[in-house]
Amino acid sequence: MLKAISVQNYRGFSQPTTLHLRPLTILLGRNSSGKSSLTRLIPLLQQSLERQSSSPILWSSESVDLGNISDVITHDTAAAELRIGFQVSVPNFYAFLNRSRYGFVSTPGNPSADLEYTMRLSADGARTKFNGILIRIGEQTLSVDWDGDGNVTRFAVNDVEFPLGEARYKADTKSVFPEISRLFEKDEITHSARTPLFYDDIRPALENVIHGRTAAEKIDFFARHFSYLPREKAREALRQFPNAVSRKVSDHNSRVISDLSMINDLPRIMQTLNILVAPDLLASAYIGPSRASGKRFDRIQELSVDRLDASGDNTAMYVYSLSEEERQSFNDLLVRACGHVMQVEESGPGHVSIKVGRQGQAHFENIADVGFGFSQLVPVIAQLHAVRERNSNRSGLSGNSVVFAVEQPELHLHPAMQANLADLFVAAVSRTSSKDITTTILVETHSETLVSQLGVLIAEGEISSDDVAVYFVEKDERSGTSSLTEKKFGTDGLISDWPIGFFSSY
């Protein structure tokens, strides 16, 4: 589950900035304050994983177009690094990491893990340079640096450097989760009983805590099958390790082995991140503020429509492709939002039209005739439905959770209908879908009505105040620097330190 997104030197956010995601997360701020820059991180990461490119981040694609890295990196710190990262909770992390390790080292207690992963980028003109990564797990932060050709130049855990020795390591610099491997010489493989270790220093460190009469071949076997061992669990786990001598398992030795194991298991950590985290990002969805207006007719295209594009241009084909059961659940969302339902009719050879009518009435009108507000609302509802009920990107390995990011869902809507959006979003995050998918919703809005209705729903007990986050994004007019401040709802549905005059015209 995605828990937070972090940036530094990204657009106006020159300082380290973390957006912690609650089930329902609201971004407020004046125009050009930086709200959209944060909201669009979701589709930015998604399109970067969907398509191959020459850099880890695909800055421009159909979902969002941010130009290139020189357009994104904070202008007054162009020589500094741009950092984009996220925090995730991975319930199966240790179990997945320890697969095929024969159970020599287990991590006592909860096998889940909270991880922070950060990409470190810089600009070379319009080109993106991938300089390295940071991985934080519990008390440990592993830093990996590489040069422009992907040759690893540095390993460090908690800023303590570990020597590379004579070994050479290579990183694939075109992926969000780069594959990092050791380049073995032929004689290294020839003289090894099995594939050599990724990081050789793990072997003598293990030898320090193992009985002195243990055969060298057995120590080699232990080292090759030694999984990453978190520092806070290292001493307890090492005492249960085969052939370990209890008095040798000191705090110092345990800490050193833990740090070395993090480096030695780096390829598998990256592989596990890719397998367990990438599906969450790929399964997420986004709808932008410039949404397609409802057309009187749409041409039928026999394409698989599991998700809408960012403008909602394929809304008609999405609704047309729904089964009866899916159409019912779609209309349930629409009723909650605006009291209407939709039906789709074939309106001549090769064409289809969407019609809208009030629930319980027989008369339906073409969506082109019912007002612009409806045509702007329907793509929002359709994308929310798609991400919850028709998500083909779920792997099931990391839990069924997705993020739905939407900009200005209230466009062209009457305040009463804006309040209905709050009801809709609260209902969506409060229960799983029919496919057992839980939804985190990230909303960028200017709607005072929507925010006020959230307070009402909190006071009425429809959602906990702990499940709603409201962030104010502000930009300093002199420096151009954006900042993020969280404002919390109380259990009474009120925000005690609401900025005076925020929604006023002066």
C-alpha positions in Angstrom: 0.0 0.0 0.0 1.3 3.4 -1.0 1.6 5.5 2.3 3.4 8.6 1.1 5.0 10.4 -1.8 8.2 12.5 -1.3 10.0 15.1 -3.4 12.9 17.5 -3.3 13.9 20.1 -5.9 10.7 19.2 -7.7 9.0 22.2 -9.3 8.4 24.7 -6.4 9.2 22.1 -3.7 12.9 22.8 -3.2 12.9 21.4 0.3 12.3 17.8 1.2 8.5 17.5 1.2 6.4 14.4 2.1 2.7 14.0 1.3 1.3 11.4 3.7 -1.7 9.6 2.1 -4.7 8.9 4.2 -7.7 7.0 2.7 -9.0 10.4 1.6 -6.4 13.1 1.0 -7.4 16.6 0.0 -5.1 19.2 -1.5 -6.1 22.9 -1.2 -4.3 25.9 -2.4 -4.4 29.0 -4.6 -3.7 28.6 -8.3 -0.1 27.8 -9.3 0.8 26.9 -5.7 1.9 23.4 -6.5 -1.1 21.2 -5.9 -1.2 19.8 -9.4 2.5 19.0 -9.3 1.9 16.7 -6.3 -1.3 15.1 -7.7 0.4 14.3 -11.0 3.1 12.3 -9.3 0.7 9.4 -9.3 0.3 9.3 -13.1 3.9 10.2 -13.6 5.1 7.1 -11.7 2.5 5.0 -13.5 3.4 6.0 -17.0 7.1 5.6 -16.2 6.4 2.0 -15.2 4.1 1.3 -18.2 6.5 2.3 -20.9 10.2 1.7 -21.7 12.2 4.9 -21.9 15.8 6.0 -21.8 15.5 7.3 -18.2 13.6 6.0 -15.1 11.0 8.8 -15.3 9.0 9.3 -18.4 8.2 13.0 -18.1 5.9 13.3 -21.0 3.2 10.9 -22.1 -0.6 10.7 -22.6 -1.5 10.9 -18.9 0.7 13.9 -17.9 3.2 16.1 -19.8 5.7 17.8 -17.6 8.2 18.5 -20.4 11.6 17.2 -19.5 13.7 17.2 -16.3 15.0 20.7 -16.9 11.4 21.9 -16.8 10.8 20.0 -13.5 13.9 20.5 -11.4 13.8 23.6 -9.2 15.3 26.4 -11.2 17.5 28.0 -8.6 19.0 24.6 -7.6 19.6 23.2 -11.1 22.9 21.8 -10.0 21.3 19.9 -7.1 19.6 16.5 -7.2 15.9 16.1 -7.9 14.5 13.4 -5.6 11.3 11.5 -6.1 10.3 8.7 -3.7 7.5 7.0 -1.9 6.8 5.1 1.3 5.0 1.8 1.0 3.8 -0.8 3.4 4.5 -4.3 1.9 2.7 -7.0 3.9 4.6 -9.9 2.2 8.0 -8.3 1.9 10.1 -10.6 4.2 8.3 -13.7 3.2 8.9 -12.9 -0.5 12.5 -12.0 0.1 13.2 -15.2 2.0 11.7 -17.5 -0.5 14.1 -20.3 -1.5 16.4 -19.4 1.4 15.7 -22.7 3.1 14.6 -21.0 6.3 18.1 -20.5 7.7 17.3 -16.9 8.7 13.8 -15.9 9.6 12.6 -12.6 10.8 10.7 -13.1 14.0 7.4 -11.3 14.3 5.4 -9.5 11.7 6.8 -10.3 8.2 5.5 -7.0 6.7 7.7 -4.0 6.2 7.5 -0.3 5.8 9.9 0.9 3.1 11.0 4.2 1.7 12.4 4.2 -1.8 14.0 7.3 -3.4 15.4 8.0 -6.9 18.1 10.6 -7.1 18.1 12.4 -10.5 19.9 15.4 -12.0 19.6 17.3 -15.3 22.1 17.1 -18.1 20.5 19.7 -20.3 17.2 18.1 -21.2 18.4 14.6 -20.4 17.8 12.8 -17.1 20.8 11.4 -15.2 20.0 8.7 -12.7 22.6 9.1 -10.0 21.5 6.5 -7.5 18.9 5.3 -5.0 18.1 5.3 -1.3 16.3 2.5 0.4 15.2 2.8 4.0 13.9 -0.2 5.9 13.4 0.3 9.6 16.6 1.7 11.1 18.7 1.3 8.0 19.2 3.4 4.9 21.1 1.9 2.1 22.6 4.4 -0.4 23.8 3.3 -3.8 25.6 5.7 -6.2 26.6 5.1 -9.8 28.3 7.0 -12.6 26.8 8.0 -16.0 27.4 4.5 -17.4 25.7 2.8 -14.5 28.9 1.6 -12.8 28.3 1.5 -9.1 30.7 3.8 -7.2 29.5 3.6 -3.6 27.6 1.5 -1.1 26.8 3.0 2.3 24.5 2.1 5.1 23.4 5.0 7.4 26.2 7.0 5.7 28.9 4.5 6.6 30.7 3.5 3.4 31.5 -0.1 2.6 34.4 -0.8 0.2 33.7 -2.1 -3.3 37.0 -4.0 -3.4 38.0 -5.5 -6.7 34.4 -6.3 -7.6 32.5 -4.4 -10.3 28.8 -3.7 -10.0 26.3 -2.4 -12.7 22.9 -0.7 -12.5 20.3 -0.5 -15.2 19.6 3.3 -15.2 16.4 3.1 -17.4 14.0 1.7 -14.8 12.2 3.1 -11.7 13.4 -0.1 -10.0 16.8 -0.6 -11.5 18.3 -4.1 -11.7 21.7 -4.0 -9.9 24.1 -6.8 -10.6 27.7 -7.8 -10.0 29.9 -8.3 -13.0 31.7 -11.6 -12.5 35.0 -12.6 -14.2 35.1 -16.1 -15.7 37.6 -17.3 -13.1 35.4 -16.1 -10.3 32.6 -18.4 -11.5 35.1 -21.2 -12.3 36.6 -21.3 -8.8 33.2 -21.0 -7.0 31.2 -24.1 -6.1 28.1 -22.1 -6.8 27.4 -18.6 -8.2 29.7 -16.2 -6.2 28.2 -13.8 -3.6 27.0 -10.4 -4.6 29.0 -8.8 -1.8 32.0 -10.9 -0.6 32.3 -9.3 2.9 29.2 -11.1 4.2 31.2 -14.4 4.4 33.9 -13.4 6.9 31.3 -11.5 8.9 29.3 -14.7 9.3 32.4 -16.6 10.0 32.9 -14.4 13.1 29.8 -15.8 14.7 29.9 -19.4 13.5 31.7 -22.2 15.3 35.3 -22.4 14.3 35.2 -26.1 13.3 32.5 -25.4 10.6 33.7 -26.4 7.2 34.5 -23.7 4.7 32.0 -25.2 2.2 29.2 -25.0 4.7 30.1 -21.3 5.5 29.9 -20.6 1.8 26.5 -22.3 1.6 25.3 -20.2 4.6 26.5 -17.0 3.0 24.9 -17.7 -0.4 21.5 -18.3 1.3 21.7 -15.5 3.8 18.7 -13.1 3.3 18.5 -9.5 4.4 18.3 -9.4 8.2 16.8 -6.1 9.7 19.0 -4.6 12.3 16.3 -4.6 15.0 15.9 -8.3 14.7 19.5 -9.3 13.9 20.8 -10.5 17.3 17.7 -12.6 18.1 17.7 -14.2 14.6 21.5 -14.9 14.6 21.3 -16.7 17.9 19.1 -19.3 16.1 21.4 -19.5 13.1 23.0 -22.9 12.4 26.4 -23.4 14.0 26.3 -20.0 15.6 28.1 -19.5 18.9 25.9 -17.5 21.2 28.7 -15.6 22.9 30.0 -14.4 19.5 26.6 -12.9 18.6 27.3 -9.4 20.1 25.4 -6.2 19.3 28.3 -5.1 17.2 28.6 -8.3 15.1 24.8 -8.4 14.7 24.8 -4.8 13.4 27.6 -5.4 11.0 26.0 -8.5 9.6 22.7 -6.8 9.2 24.3 -3.9 7.2 26.3 -6.3 5.1 23.2 -8.5 4.4 21.3 -5.4 3.2 24.1 -4.8 0.6 24.4 -8.5 -0.3 20.7 -8.9 -0.8 20.3 -5.7 -2.8 19.5 -7.4 -6.1 16.7 -9.4 -4.5 15.5 -6.3 -2.6 15.2 -4.4 -5.9 13.5 -7.4 -7.5 11.0 -7.7 -4.7 10.2 -4.0 -4.8 9.5 -4.3 -8.5 7.3 -7.4 -8.0 5.4 -6.2 -5.0 5.2 -2.4 -5.4 5.0 -1.8 -9.1 1.6 -3.4 -9.4 0.1 -1.0 -6.9 1.4 2.0 -9.0 0.3 0.4 -12.3 -3.2 -0.3 -10.9 -3.7 3.3 -9.8 -5.6 5.8 -11.9 -5.9 9.6 -12.6 -8.3 12.0 -14.1 -7.2 15.5 -15.0 -9.0 18.8 -14.9 -9.4 19.1 -18.7 -12.0 16.5 -19.3 -13.7 15.6 -22.6 -17.2 17.0 -23.0 -20.0 14.5 -23.7 -20.5 13.7 -27.4 -23.8 13.0 -28.9 -22.4 9.9 -30.6 -19.2 7.9 -30.2 -17.9 5.4 -32.7 -17.9 1.8 -31.5 -14.4 0.4 -31.1 -13.9 -3.1 -30.0 -11.1 -2.3 -27.7 -10.5 -3.5 -24.1 -11.3 -0.6 -21.8 -10.1 -1.4 -18.3 -9.3 2.2 -17.4 -10.0 5.7 -18.8 -7.4 8.0 -20.2 -6.6 11.1 -18.2 -9.1 13.3 -20.1 -11.9 10.7 -20.0 -12.1 10.7 -23.8 -12.9 7.0 -23.9 -15.7 7.2 -21.3 -18.4 6.1 -23.7 -16.6 3.0 -24.7 -15.9 2.2 -21.1 -19.6 2.4 -20.2 -20.5 0.5 -23.4 -18.2 -2.3 -22.4 -19.6 -2.9 -19.0 -21.5 -6.1 -18.1 -25.0 -5.8 -16.6 -23.5 -6.3 -13.1 -20.8 -3.8 -13.7 -23.3 -1.3 -15.1 -25.4 -1.6 -11.9 -22.4 -0.9 -9.7 -21.4 2.0 -11.9 -24.9 3.5 -11.7 -24.9 3.0 -7.9 -21.9 5.4 -7.8 -23.6 7.8 -10.2 -26.8 7.9 -8.1 -24.7 8.7 -5.0 -23.0 11.5 -6.9 -25.9 13.1 -8.7 -29.1 11.1 -8.4 -29.0 10.0 -12.0 -28.3 6.7 -13.9 -26.9 6.1 -17.3 -27.7 3.8 -20.2 -26.0 3.1 -23.5 -27.8 2.7 -26.8 -26.5 1.8 -30.2 -27.6 4.8 -32.3 -27.0 3.7 -35.8 -24.5 1.5 -37.6 -21.2 1.5 -35.7 -22.2 4.3 -33.2 -23.2 4.5 -29.6 -24.7 7.2 -27.4 -24.8 7.7 -23.7 -28.1 8.8 -22.1 -28.8 10.1 -18.7 -31.9 10.1 -16.6 -33.0 10.6 -13.0 -33.3 7.4 -11.0 -36.8 6.0 -11.2 -37.9 7.9 -14.3 -38.4 6.5 -17.7 -37.2 9.5 -19.7 -33.5 9.6 -20.6 -31.7 12.4 -22.5 -28.5 12.3 -24.5 -25.5 13.4 -22.4 -24.8 16.2 -24.8 -28.2 17.8 -23.8 -28.1 17.6 -20.0 -25.5 20.3 -19.2 -21.8 20.5 -19.2 -21.5 19.6 -15.5 -22.7 16.0 -16.2 -20.2 15.5 -19.0 -17.4 16.6 -16.6 -18.6 14.5 -13.7 -19.2 11.2 -15.6 -15.4 10.6 -16.4 -14.6 11.0 -12.7 -17.2 8.4 -11.7 -16.2 6.1 -14.5 -12.5 6.2 -13.5 -13.3 5.6 -9.9 -15.5 2.6 -10.9 -12.8 1.3 -13.3 -10.0 1.4 -10.7 -12.2 -0.4 -8.1 -14.2 -2.8 -10.2 -12.3 -3.5 -13.4 -8.7 -3.4 -12.5 -6.6 -5.7 -14.6 -3.2 -4.7 -13.1 -3.7 -6.3 -9.7 -1.2 -9.0 -8.8 -2.6 -9.9 -5.4 1.0 -10.1 -4.0 1.1 -6.8 -2.1 -2.5 -6.5 -1.1 -5.4 -5.1 -3.1 -5.0 -1.3 -2.7 -5.0 1.4 -5.4 -4.7 5.2 -5.5 -7.2 7.3 -7.4 -6.0 10.8 -8.1 -8.3 13.4 -9.5 -8.0 17.1 -10.2 -10.9 19.5 -9.6 -13.7 16.9 -9.6 -16.2 19.7 -8.8 -15.7 21.6 -12.2 -19.0 23.0 -13.4 -21.0 21.4 -10.6 -23.6 23.1 -8.4 -22.6 23.2 -4.7 -25.2 20.6 -3.8 -23.6 18.2 -6.2 -20.1 19.1 -4.9 -21.3 18.0 -1.5 -22.5 14.7 -3.0 -18.9 14.2 -4.2 -17.8 14.1 -0.6 -20.4 11.4 0.1 -19.2 9.5 -2.9 -15.5 9.6 -1.9 -16.2 8.7 1.7 -18.3 5.7 0.7 -15.5 4.6 -1.7 -12.7 4.7 0.8 -14.9 3.2 3.7 -15.5 -0.1 2.1 -13.8 -2.4 -0.4 -15.1 -3.0 -3.8 -16.6 -6.2 -5.0 -13.1 -7.3 -6.1 -11.8 -6.7 -2.5 -9.9 -3.6 -3.6 -9.4 -0.8 -1.1 -9.1 2.7 -2.5 -7.0 5.7 -1.5 -8.4 8.9 -3.1 -6.2 12.0 -3.7 -8.3 15.0 -4.5 -7.0 18.4 -5.7 -9.9 20.8 -5.2 -11.0 24.5 -4.8 -14.4 23.5 -3.4 -15.3 24.8 0.0 -18.5 22.9 -0.1 -16.8 19.6 -0.6 -14.4 20.2 2.3 -17.3 21.4 4.6 -19.3 18.3 3.7 -16.4 16.1 4.7 -16.5 17.8 8.1 -20.2 17.0 8.4 -19.6 13.3 7.5 -16.8 13.1 10.2 -19.1 14.6 12.8 -21.8 12.1 11.8 -19.4 9.2 12.2 -19.5 8.2 8.5 -15.7 8.4 8.4 -13.0 8.8 11.1 -11.1 12.1 11.2 -7.9 9.9 11.2 -8.8 8.7 7.7 -9.0 12.2 6.2 -6.0 14.5 5.6 -6.3 18.1 4.4 -3.2 19.8 3.1 -2.7 23.4 2.3 -0.2 24.1 -0.5 1.3 27.6 -0.3 3.9 29.3 -2.5 6.1 32.1 -1.2 5.7 34.9 -3.8 9.2 36.2 -3.3 11.2 32.9 -3.4 8.7 30.9 -5.5 9.1 28.1 -3.0 6.1 25.8 -2.3 5.4 24.2 1.0 2.9 21.7 2.4 1.0 22.1 5.7 -1.4 19.5 7.1 -4.6 20.7 8.8 -6.5 18.1 10.8 -10.2 17.6 11.3 -11.3 17.1 14.8 -13.8 14.5 15.8 -16.4 17.3 15.7 -15.7 17.8 12.0 -14.1 21.1 12.4 -10.6 22.3 11.5 -9.5 24.5 14.4 -6.6 26.3 12.6 -8.3 26.8 9.3 -6.6 29.7 7.5 -8.8 32.8 7.8 -10.1 34.1 4.5 -8.7 31.1 2.5 -11.8 30.8 0.4 -12.5 34.6 0.3 -11.9 36.7 -2.8 -9.4 39.0 -1.2 
